[in-house]
Amino acid sequence: MTLRIELHGIRPGYGRLELLGWEAATENLEIAIQRNSDGSHLAHDQQWQSTEYWHAPERVSDDQGRLNLELGPDIIDAIVIASGVQFKLFVRSGDVMDSGILRTVGRFLGSEAGHDSADSQEASAEAIDAPNKRHSAANEALEQTADVSANQLADDRDQGDDGQARETIERDAGAHRVWAAVAILLLLVGVAWSAWFFLVASEQQKLPVSKTSTPKAAVVTTAVGGFHPTVPVEAGGNDRVLRFFQGSPTPTLIYARAAGWEQEGDCDAAMIAYRKAAQAEAASAFKFAQRYDPDRFLRGGCIAEAKAETAAFWYEKAASSGNPAAQRRLGELLIENHPSGPLYQSARQWLQKAADQGDRRARSILKAKQK
């Protein structure tokens, strides 16, 4: 059976890989990660290469049929950097190998996020402590003012021998109280202002700086193959997609909107939407795979060239849902590009699944391979 693979974030630079459906041994278990955009494999030091590269997980545990593998910064940082890209994961132990689409769950942070968090906490602590220091200084000043007022009042009372002296003492004491109240009020205002300044300034320093790109001028291109780019009537790219997703559209609607954006020439928004729809729905994944399929590829759109590996990646998502056409085409692509080895065996399995559902072409291919 095809593996179900989920990657969960643990802490900055580390993740937990969960494998459901692995029935072979766990000794000497290794994994390989392939990037769907160009078919490259993740190698050492976060480098991508055209040939396979196998990683040995740091920890492997079996939790009632669900394997848990801990991955470190070499893999997690590379996945964080390649945000928005889909991956395929291969697992092997001895002569047994299986594969599946890598699904990420939750939030992931690179290893550098741990350092940023510590610096941010230290800066916040200093900002919060600054008003406290000023508050202590204000208390000290208030105590000194009160002591001076009390001492002065005591001196005046010692010199008061008659009613006039007592009246002078009371008048001076009232004046001291007024000045003390004014001093307290001013100090409290200063403390409040200092606290506001340092806390707000600290929060503003932590906010990311948004870099707004200058809109590009419209480019007039010649219509090729039915593709007629026009100037978008609104801001394009990721901002346009985010606004559209606020309405919680269905995958089918997302794919249709992506096709419209492609006609307008907004390829950034179109490709983001195409991938989102394909990730969420098998039918959209099948249509998106056909866009890359060398047998179905049409020039003039947002996809520059046919890519069999990328087509196979999206066909597999549709094939996993039971689509016989996707199963047959996935098997064809794998057999054409892998005449032997594990992927060749996987191709035969997909073709057999399609044939079992009545696909005549899949039966014909299998029959030809048996000769």
QUIPEUR-V260104 format. One record per backbone hydrogen bond with DSSP energy under -1.0 kcal/mol. CO is the residue of the C=O (numbers start at 1). NH is the residue of the N-H. E is the energy in kcal/mol with one decimal. If there is no record, write none. Layout:
[[CO | NH | E] [CO | NH | E]]
This chain:
[[4 | 20 | -2.5] [5 | 103 | -1.8] [6 | 18 | -3.4] [7 | 105 | -3.0] [8 | 16 | -3.2] [11 | 14 | -2.7] [14 | 10 | -2.1] [15 | 71 | -2.9] [16 | 8 | -2.8] [17 | 69 | -2.8] [18 | 6 | -2.2] [19 | 67 | -2.2] [20 | 4 | -2.3] [26 | 29 | -1.2] [30 | 92 | -2.3] [31 | 55 | -3.6] [32 | 90 | -3.0] [33 | 42 | -2.4] [34 | 88 | -2.5] [35 | 39 | -2.1] [40 | 35 | -3.2] [41 | 49 | -2.6] [44 | 47 | -1.3] [47 | 43 | -4.2] [49 | 41 | -3.7] [55 | 31 | -2.5] [59 | 70 | -2.2] [61 | 68 | -3.1] [63 | 66 | -1.1] [66 | 63 | -2.8] [67 | 19 | -2.4] [68 | 61 | -2.3] [69 | 17 | -3.6] [70 | 58 | -1.7] [71 | 15 | -1.9] [72 | 75 | -1.2] [72 | 76 | -2.5] [73 | 77 | -2.1] [75 | 79 | -2.0] [76 | 80 | -2.6] [77 | 81 | -2.3] [78 | 82 | -1.7] [80 | 83 | -1.0] [82 | 85 | -1.9] [86 | 36 | -2.4] [87 | 102 | -2.2] [88 | 34 | -3.1] [89 | 100 | -1.7] [90 | 32 | -2.2] [91 | 98 | -2.5] [92 | 30 | -2.4] [93 | 96 | -1.6] [96 | 93 | -2.3] [98 | 91 | -3.1] [99 | 3 | -1.3] [100 | 89 | -2.8] [103 | 7 | -2.7] [109 | 13 | -2.9] [110 | 113 | -1.5] [111 | 114 | -1.0] [112 | 116 | -2.0] [113 | 117 | -2.2] [114 | 118 | -1.8] [115 | 119 | -2.3] [116 | 120 | -2.3] [117 | 121 | -2.3] [118 | 122 | -2.2] [119 | 123 | -2.3] [120 | 124 | -2.3] [121 | 125 | -2.3] [122 | 126 | -2.1] [123 | 127 | -2.3] [124 | 128 | -2.5] [125 | 129 | -2.1] [126 | 130 | -1.6] [129 | 133 | -2.2] [130 | 134 | -1.9] [131 | 135 | -2.4] [132 | 136 | -2.1] [133 | 137 | -2.0] [134 | 138 | -2.4] [135 | 139 | -2.2] [136 | 140 | -2.2] [137 | 141 | -2.3] [138 | 142 | -2.4] [139 | 143 | -2.4] [140 | 144 | -2.1] [141 | 145 | -2.3] [142 | 146 | -2.7] [143 | 147 | -2.4] [144 | 148 | -2.4] [145 | 149 | -2.4] [146 | 150 | -2.6] [147 | 151 | -2.6] [148 | 152 | -2.6] [149 | 153 | -2.1] [150 | 154 | -2.1] [151 | 155 | -2.4] [152 | 156 | -2.2] [153 | 157 | -2.0] [154 | 158 | -2.0] [155 | 159 | -1.2] [162 | 166 | -2.0] [163 | 167 | -2.2] [164 | 168 | -2.2] [165 | 169 | -2.5] [166 | 170 | -2.5] [167 | 171 | -2.3] [168 | 172 | -2.6] [169 | 173 | -2.6] [170 | 174 | -2.2] [171 | 175 | -2.0] [172 | 176 | -2.4] [173 | 177 | -2.1] [174 | 178 | -2.1] [175 | 179 | -2.5] [176 | 180 | -2.4] [177 | 181 | -2.4] [178 | 182 | -2.3] [179 | 183 | -2.4] [180 | 184 | -2.5] [181 | 185 | -2.4] [182 | 186 | -2.4] [183 | 187 | -2.3] [184 | 188 | -2.5] [185 | 189 | -2.3] [186 | 190 | -2.2] [187 | 191 | -2.4] [188 | 192 | -2.5] [189 | 193 | -2.5] [190 | 194 | -2.3] [191 | 195 | -2.5] [192 | 196 | -2.4] [193 | 197 | -2.5] [194 | 198 | -2.4] [195 | 199 | -2.2] [196 | 200 | -2.4] [197 | 201 | -2.3] [198 | 202 | -2.0] [199 | 203 | -2.1] [200 | 204 | -2.3] [201 | 205 | -1.8] [202 | 206 | -1.2] [224 | 227 | -1.7] [237 | 241 | -1.6] [238 | 242 | -2.6] [239 | 243 | -2.0] [240 | 244 | -1.8] [241 | 245 | -2.5] [244 | 247 | -1.3] [245 | 248 | -2.0] [250 | 254 | -2.4] [251 | 255 | -2.5] [252 | 256 | -1.9] [253 | 257 | -2.5] [254 | 258 | -2.3] [255 | 259 | -1.9] [256 | 260 | -1.7] [257 | 261 | -2.4] [258 | 262 | -2.1] [259 | 263 | -1.8] [260 | 264 | -1.5] [261 | 266 | -2.1] [264 | 230 | -1.3] [265 | 267 | -1.6] [266 | 270 | -2.2] [267 | 271 | -2.7] [268 | 272 | -1.6] [269 | 273 | -2.2] [270 | 274 | -2.8] [271 | 275 | -2.1] [272 | 276 | -2.1] [273 | 277 | -2.6] [274 | 278 | -2.4] [275 | 279 | -2.4] [276 | 280 | -1.4] [277 | 281 | -1.6] [281 | 285 | -1.9] [282 | 286 | -2.2] [283 | 287 | -1.9] [284 | 288 | -2.5] [285 | 289 | -2.3] [286 | 290 | -1.7] [289 | 293 | -1.2] [292 | 307 | -1.5] [293 | 296 | -1.6] [293 | 297 | -1.5] [307 | 311 | -2.3] [308 | 312 | -2.5] [309 | 313 | -1.9] [310 | 314 | -1.8] [311 | 315 | -2.7] [312 | 316 | -2.1] [314 | 318 | -1.6] [315 | 319 | -3.2] [316 | 320 | -2.4] [318 | 323 | -1.5] [319 | 322 | -1.8] [323 | 327 | -2.2] [324 | 328 | -2.7] [325 | 329 | -2.4] [326 | 330 | -2.5] [327 | 331 | -2.2] [328 | 332 | -2.2] [329 | 333 | -2.4] [330 | 334 | -2.3] [331 | 335 | -2.3] [332 | 336 | -2.5] [333 | 337 | -1.6] [334 | 338 | -1.7] [341 | 345 | -1.8] [342 | 346 | -2.3] [343 | 347 | -2.0] [344 | 348 | -1.9] [345 | 349 | -1.7] [346 | 350 | -2.1] [347 | 351 | -2.4] [348 | 352 | -2.2] [349 | 353 | -2.0] [350 | 354 | -2.1] [351 | 355 | -2.6] [352 | 356 | -2.4] [354 | 359 | -2.1] [355 | 358 | -1.9] [359 | 363 | -1.6] [360 | 364 | -2.3] [361 | 365 | -2.4] [362 | 366 | -2.2] [363 | 367 | -2.4] [364 | 368 | -2.1] [365 | 369 | -1.9] [366 | 370 | -1.0]]
